[in-house]
Amino acid sequence: MQVSTSEEKIPKNEHTGAILKKVMKKMLVRAGIHGIALEQESQLPIVLLKTSSPEGILPIPVGPSEASSIIVEIEGVHPPRPLPHDLIADIFRRHHFVMEYCEIRDQLDDFFTAYIHYRRRFRKFCMEVRPSDAIAMALKLETPMMVNPELLARGESEAEVFGYLHGDDILLLEPSHLKNEAV
């Protein structure tokens, strides 16, 4: 994804920088779940989000119960009693809310920030949530997962991510099982 910023095309004034930042902020990259891994030292799960343009892997640390919820949704398992994300999805459907997409927006220290974008009729809403909840809701409601491309530029390469994970620590999910594939 390349953005042309030729000086001839953009008129120079005091607002140009602010406008360009707003435009760049809105450019997101679609992602899909590539797999779930266990971090070697902490043994905590990491959801591996993969993008195709630009190509990259974004490792998102999550808790064990959140990873279980994501795996249950990917595998299409229907537990006898609804999980919290099932209940939230039911509330969305019953009250005519439509989740448009989830967004992994930024990384602050060791934590990622995420938002869900949804609407009801003509009103649009945006709510900050944990990345694991955003991912689980996107899977549950079959909506796109979007990533800020700056996170990919700052992140590790695919070789680096898989370099510190052993084969036994990675559960790669086949694309045929995924509801949200990277485009």
Secondary structure, 3 states (H helix, E strand, C coil): CCCCCCCCCCCCCCCHHHHHHHHHHHCCEEEEEEEEEECCCCCCEEEEEEEECCEEEEEEECCHHHHHHHHHHHHCCCCCCCCHHHHHHHHHHHCCCEEEEEEEEEEECCEEEEEEEEEECCEEEEEEECHHHHHHHHHHCCCCEEECHHHHHHCCCHHHHHHCCCHHHEEECCHHHCCCCCC
